[in-house]
Amino acid sequence: MRSGRASEVVGLLRSAVAANLRLLANAGSMVGTSLVTSLLGVAFWFVAAQHFSDAAVGLAGAAVSAMLLLGFVGTLGLGTLLMGDLPQRETGRRSLLNAALLTSAVVGGGFGLAFALIAPRVSSNLAVLDSTWLAIAAFAAGAGLTALSLVLDQALIGVLRGGLQLGRNLIFATVKLLALIAVTVFVVDPGAPWVYAAWGLGIALSMIVLIRFYSRRGSDPLRPDFARLRELRRLAASHATVNLALEMADLAMPIIVVAMLTPDANAGFYMAWLIVGFLVMVPLSLSSVAYAIGSGDSKQSTDRFRFTFAISIAFGALANLALLGGAEPVLGVFGESYAEQATTTLQILALGFFPLTIKTHYVAIHRVRRTLGRALPIVWGGTLLELGGGAIGAGIGGLEGVAWGWLAGLAVEAVVMGGDVDRALRRRQ
């Protein structure tokens, strides 16, 4: 009896260890991909920091964030829609994909054009966006290409062509870096439009991966299937609502900083924001993989979420300890002025790792339970708290005020979400 019981326990332990190793391997793959592209991204902003003024870097950071936000809105949820819809189709994949790509590019470009014309009238700090017609065109094209690339990346994952998705992102990161280096060599006193134009050029040239994708289409038609896309518009809209709630604060905060403070201040903030964003990839990746595995094995999801939550908190503690003494030298890589402006800001922002761990697990848990609709108002409310806290903090205490205000909003959000997360982690099988 005891021998049989011991064998059963050993078997369960081996199964749990194997599951956790598989979870870590998949999460590690996501983080690894992000690491490679992030390193090239750091090199991009390092070149910008060395050869452009602080004001130009701050404006460029806000412009890129705006392009990403507008592009994200311009996807209309089509990327997430295709990621689930395309694998179920035997034919017509490329015709539906082409309709989605064209739609997202036009909508994203339209949003970009409107923003470039309207934003400078709201905040004079954004006047660079409509300084010339070329600057306007570069920004609008960048927003449209961003929307197209976001839809394409998710669609490629949906049809199990992740290698092409990775290749596209590597080409994008490499081309934009080389383009920016060329600007620093051949252009005298370059401004912010050159930075986001290099970004857009990188996206455009990365579309070379589509040659390989479309060369193997077989008998699959290429004519855009807008009729089928219209039939799926409600489902796409629901995806768009959820996705925007999750990404809004991350993409909009640098825009708030440059609009309410100064482009110079946003230069330091943007670098600190990038560093914290990369750190948060750990709980985001872990909780996402736990959701992906748990969606097919809900009985074991509690154990997996306990594991990912514990790993995330441990990593966050180590990262915050490292930044106590390491924030200044890390920012100093970009320049002395960045370290002087944003060292304390980075240390405050890093504290947000812990409530963000709760937030990412809250969303993943509700995805597993298929109750994301009930959680959506809370997620949107938290997003508004983060943005509102950052805006109020900017008016009170500058960069550090932004960080404290954002953290305060995030803390309230975590308290509200924490009940569901705690119950899910304590749940017995």
C-alpha positions in Angstrom: 0.0 0.0 0.0 2.7 2.4 1.0 4.8 1.5 -1.9 1.9 2.0 -4.3 1.2 5.4 -2.7 4.8 6.4 -2.9 4.9 5.5 -6.6 1.8 7.6 -7.3 3.3 10.6 -5.5 6.6 10.3 -7.4 4.6 10.0 -10.7 2.6 13.2 -9.9 5.8 15.0 -9.0 7.5 14.0 -12.2 4.4 15.1 -14.2 4.3 18.4 -12.4 8.0 19.0 -13.0 7.7 18.1 -16.7 4.7 20.5 -17.1 6.6 23.3 -15.4 9.7 22.7 -17.6 7.5 22.8 -20.7 5.9 26.0 -19.5 9.3 27.6 -18.8 10.6 26.5 -22.2 7.7 28.1 -24.1 7.8 31.3 -22.0 11.5 31.4 -22.5 11.0 31.2 -26.2 8.7 34.3 -26.1 11.1 36.2 -23.9 14.1 35.1 -26.0 12.4 36.5 -29.2 11.6 39.7 -27.3 15.2 39.8 -26.0 16.7 39.6 -29.5 14.5 42.3 -31.0 14.8 44.4 -27.8 18.6 44.3 -27.9 18.4 45.7 -31.5 15.8 48.2 -30.2 18.2 49.3 -27.5 20.9 49.8 -30.1 18.5 51.9 -32.1 17.7 54.2 -29.2 21.4 54.2 -28.2 22.3 55.6 -31.6 19.5 58.1 -31.4 20.6 59.2 -27.9 24.2 59.7 -29.0 23.5 61.7 -32.2 20.2 63.5 -31.6 19.4 66.1 -29.0 17.4 65.1 -25.9 14.4 67.0 -27.2 14.5 65.1 -30.5 14.8 61.8 -28.8 11.9 62.7 -26.5 9.7 63.7 -29.4 10.7 60.7 -31.4 9.9 58.4 -28.5 6.4 60.0 -28.2 5.9 59.8 -32.0 6.8 56.1 -32.1 4.5 55.4 -29.1 1.7 57.3 -30.9 2.4 55.3 -34.1 2.2 52.1 -32.1 -1.0 53.1 -30.4 -2.7 54.3 -33.5 -1.5 51.2 -35.4 -2.8 49.0 -32.6 -6.2 50.7 -32.8 -6.1 50.4 -36.6 -5.8 46.6 -36.4 -9.5 46.7 -35.4 -8.9 43.4 -33.6 -8.2 41.6 -36.9 -4.9 40.1 -35.9 -6.4 38.3 -32.9 -9.3 37.3 -35.0 -7.1 35.8 -37.8 -4.9 34.0 -35.2 -8.0 31.9 -34.2 -9.8 31.9 -37.6 -7.1 31.0 -40.1 -6.1 27.7 -38.6 -9.7 26.5 -39.1 -9.7 27.2 -42.8 -8.5 24.9 -45.5 -8.9 27.5 -48.3 -9.2 31.2 -48.6 -6.6 32.0 -46.0 -4.7 34.5 -48.1 -7.7 36.2 -49.5 -9.1 36.9 -46.0 -5.6 37.9 -44.8 -5.2 40.3 -47.7 -8.5 41.9 -46.9 -7.5 42.3 -43.3 -4.0 43.7 -44.2 -5.4 46.3 -46.6 -8.1 47.3 -44.1 -5.8 47.7 -41.2 -3.2 49.6 -43.3 -5.8 52.1 -44.6 -7.4 52.6 -41.1 -4.1 52.9 -39.3 -2.8 55.4 -41.9 -5.9 57.4 -41.6 -5.6 57.6 -37.8 -1.9 58.6 -38.3 -2.8 61.4 -40.7 -5.5 62.7 -38.4 -3.2 62.6 -35.4 -0.3 64.4 -37.2 -2.7 67.2 -38.1 -4.6 67.5 -34.8 -2.1 66.8 -32.1 0.1 69.8 -32.7 -2.9 72.0 -32.1 -3.5 70.3 -28.8 0.1 70.5 -27.6 2.7 72.7 -29.1 5.3 70.1 -28.0 4.1 67.9 -30.8 4.4 70.6 -33.5 7.2 68.6 -35.2 4.6 66.1 -36.5 3.2 68.6 -39.0 6.4 70.6 -39.5 6.5 69.5 -43.2 4.4 67.5 -45.5 7.1 64.9 -45.5 7.0 64.6 -41.7 3.2 64.2 -41.9 3.5 61.6 -44.6 6.2 59.7 -42.7 4.1 59.6 -39.6 0.9 58.5 -41.3 2.7 55.8 -43.3 4.4 54.6 -40.2 1.0 54.2 -38.4 -0.5 52.4 -41.3 2.5 50.0 -41.7 2.4 49.4 -37.9 -1.2 48.3 -38.1 -0.5 46.1 -41.1 2.6 44.5 -39.4 0.7 43.8 -36.2 -2.1 41.9 -38.0 0.5 40.1 -40.2 2.5 38.9 -37.2 -0.5 37.4 -35.4 -1.8 35.8 -38.6 1.5 34.1 -39.3 1.5 32.7 -35.8 -2.1 31.5 -36.4 -1.0 29.5 -39.5 2.1 28.2 -37.7 4.6 30.3 -39.6 6.2 31.7 -36.5 9.6 31.5 -38.2 8.5 34.1 -40.7 7.1 36.2 -37.9 10.5 36.1 -36.1 12.3 36.8 -39.4 10.2 39.8 -40.2 10.9 41.3 -36.8 14.6 40.7 -37.1 14.6 42.4 -40.5 12.6 45.2 -39.1 14.9 45.8 -36.1 18.0 45.5 -38.3 16.9 47.8 -41.1 15.6 50.5 -38.8 18.9 50.5 -37.0 21.0 50.7 -40.2 18.7 53.4 -41.6 19.2 55.5 -38.4 22.9 55.1 -38.6 22.8 56.3 -42.2 20.8 59.3 -41.2 23.5 60.2 -38.6 26.2 60.0 -41.2 24.5 61.8 -44.1 22.1 64.3 -42.5 23.3 67.4 -40.8 21.4 68.2 -37.5 18.6 65.6 -38.0 15.4 65.9 -36.1 12.7 63.6 -34.7 11.0 62.9 -38.0 14.1 61.1 -39.2 13.9 58.7 -36.3 10.3 57.7 -36.9 10.8 57.6 -40.6 13.6 55.1 -40.1 11.2 53.1 -37.9 8.6 53.1 -40.7 11.2 52.1 -43.4 12.2 49.1 -41.2 8.6 47.9 -41.2 8.2 48.4 -45.0 11.3 46.5 -45.9 10.5 43.7 -43.4 7.6 42.8 -45.6 10.0 41.0 -47.9 9.1 37.9 -45.8 5.7 37.9 -47.7 7.5 36.8 -50.9 8.2 33.4 -49.3 4.7 33.2 -47.7 2.8 34.0 -51.0 5.1 31.9 -53.2 3.7 28.7 -51.6 0.1 29.6 -51.8 -0.9 26.8 -54.2 -4.4 27.3 -55.4 -5.3 29.7 -52.6 -6.8 32.9 -54.2 -5.2 36.3 -53.5 -8.2 38.6 -54.2 -9.1 40.2 -50.9 -12.3 38.7 -49.4 -13.9 41.8 -47.9 -17.3 40.2 -47.7 -16.1 37.5 -45.3 -14.2 40.0 -43.3 -17.4 42.0 -42.8 -19.2 38.9 -41.5 -16.5 38.7 -38.8 -16.6 42.3 -37.8 -18.4 41.8 -34.4 -16.0 39.2 -33.3 -13.1 41.4 -34.4 -14.6 44.3 -32.4 -14.7 42.3 -29.2 -11.1 41.3 -29.6 -10.2 45.0 -30.3 -11.9 46.1 -27.1 -10.0 43.7 -24.9 -6.6 44.2 -26.6 -6.8 48.0 -26.5 -7.7 47.9 -22.8 -4.5 45.9 -22.1 -2.2 48.0 -24.2 -3.5 51.6 -23.9 -1.6 52.7 -20.8 1.7 51.2 -22.0 1.5 53.0 -25.4 -0.1 56.3 -24.3 2.0 57.2 -21.3 5.0 58.6 -23.3 2.6 60.8 -25.3 1.1 62.2 -22.0 4.6 63.0 -20.7 5.7 64.9 -23.8 2.4 66.7 -24.0 2.3 67.8 -20.3 6.0 68.2 -19.6 8.7 68.7 -22.2 10.4 66.6 -25.0 13.6 66.7 -23.0 11.9 65.2 -20.0 10.3 62.5 -22.1 13.8 61.4 -23.4 14.7 60.0 -20.0 11.2 58.8 -19.2 11.0 56.9 -22.5 14.3 55.0 -21.8 13.1 54.1 -18.3 9.7 53.0 -19.7 11.4 50.7 -22.2 13.5 49.1 -19.5 10.5 48.4 -17.3 8.5 47.2 -20.3 11.1 44.6 -21.0 11.1 43.4 -17.4 7.4 43.0 -17.5 7.7 40.6 -20.4 8.6 37.9 -17.8 5.2 37.8 -16.0 3.4 38.5 -19.3 5.1 35.6 -21.1 4.7 33.2 -18.1 1.0 34.0 -17.6 0.3 33.8 -21.3 1.9 30.4 -21.7 0.0 29.2 -18.5 -3.2 30.3 -20.2 -2.3 28.6 -23.4 -1.6 25.3 -21.6 -4.4 25.7 -19.1 -7.0 26.3 -21.8 -6.6 22.7 -22.8 -6.1 21.3 -19.2 -8.1 23.5 -16.8 -7.8 21.0 -14.0 -4.1 21.8 -13.7 -4.3 25.5 -14.4 -4.3 26.4 -10.7 -0.9 24.8 -10.1 0.6 26.4 -13.2 -0.6 29.8 -12.2 0.8 29.4 -8.7 4.1 28.4 -10.3 4.2 31.4 -12.8 3.1 33.8 -10.1 5.8 32.7 -7.7 8.5 32.9 -10.4 7.3 36.3 -11.5 7.4 37.8 -8.0 10.8 36.3 -7.3 12.1 37.8 -10.6 10.5 41.2 -9.8 12.2 41.3 -6.3 15.6 40.6 -7.9 15.1 43.2 -10.6 14.1 45.8 -8.1 17.1 45.1 -5.9 19.4 45.3 -8.9 17.9 48.6 -9.9 18.5 50.2 -6.5 22.1 50.5 -7.4 22.0 49.8 -11.1 19.4 52.2 -12.4 21.8 55.1 -12.8 24.5 53.1 -14.7 21.9 51.5 -16.9 20.4 54.8 -18.0 23.9 56.3 -18.2 24.6 54.0 -21.2 22.3 56.3 -23.2 23.9 59.5 -21.8 24.6 61.3 -18.6 21.5 63.5 -19.0 19.3 60.4 -19.1 20.7 59.1 -15.8 20.3 62.6 -14.2 16.7 62.9 -15.3 15.3 59.5 -14.8 17.2 57.3 -12.3 14.7 57.8 -9.5 11.8 57.6 -12.0 13.1 54.2 -13.2 13.3 52.9 -9.6 9.7 54.0 -9.0 8.4 52.5 -12.2 10.1 49.2 -11.5 7.9 48.8 -8.4 5.0 48.6 -10.8 6.3 45.1 -11.7 4.4 43.6 -8.7 0.9 45.0 -9.4 1.5 44.3 -13.1 2.1 40.6 -12.2 -1.3 40.6 -10.6 -2.8 42.2 -13.6 -1.3 39.8 -16.2 -2.4 36.8 -14.1 -5.9 38.3 -13.6 -6.4 38.5 -17.3 -4.9 35.0 -18.0 -7.1 33.5 -15.3 -10.3 35.0 -16.8 -9.2 33.9 -20.3 -9.0 30.3 -19.0 -12.4 30.6 -17.4 -13.9 32.2 -20.5 -15.1 35.1 -18.3 -13.1 37.9 -19.9 -16.2 39.8 -20.7 -17.0 40.2 -17.0 -13.4 41.3 -16.3 -13.2 43.8 -19.1 -14.8 46.8 -17.3 -12.3 46.3 -14.4 -9.4 46.1 -16.9 -10.6 49.3 -18.6 -11.1 51.0 -15.3 -7.6 50.1 -14.3 -6.2 51.5 -17.6 -8.0 54.8 -17.0 -6.6 54.9 -13.4 -3.0 54.4 -14.7 -3.3 57.1 -17.3 -5.2 59.5 -15.0 -2.6 58.9 -12.2 0.2 59.6 -14.6 -1.4 62.8 -15.9 -2.2 64.1 -12.4 1.3 63.2 -11.2 2.9 65.1 -14.1 1.1 68.3 -13.1 2.2 67.9 -9.5 5.7 66.4 -9.5 7.2 66.2 -13.0 8.7 62.9 -14.1 8.8 61.4 -10.6 5.2 62.6 -10.2 4.2 60.7 -13.4 5.8 57.5 -12.0 4.2 57.8 -8.6 0.8 58.6 -10.1 0.9 55.7 -12.5 2.0 53.4 -9.7 -0.8 54.6 -7.5 -3.4 53.9 -10.2 -1.8 50.5 -10.8 -1.9 49.7 -7.1 -5.6 50.4 -6.8 -6.1 48.2 -9.9 -4.1 45.4 -8.3 -6.2 45.6 -5.1 -9.4 45.2 -7.1 -8.0 42.4 -9.2 -6.1 40.7 -6.4 -9.2 39.0 -4.9 -9.8 36.9 -8.0 -6.1 36.1 -8.4 -5.9 35.1 -4.7 -8.9 32.8 -5.0 -7.6 31.2 -8.1 -4.2 30.5 -6.6 -5.8 29.1 -3.4 -8.3 27.0 -5.2 -8.0 23.2 -4.5 -8.3 20.7 -7.3 
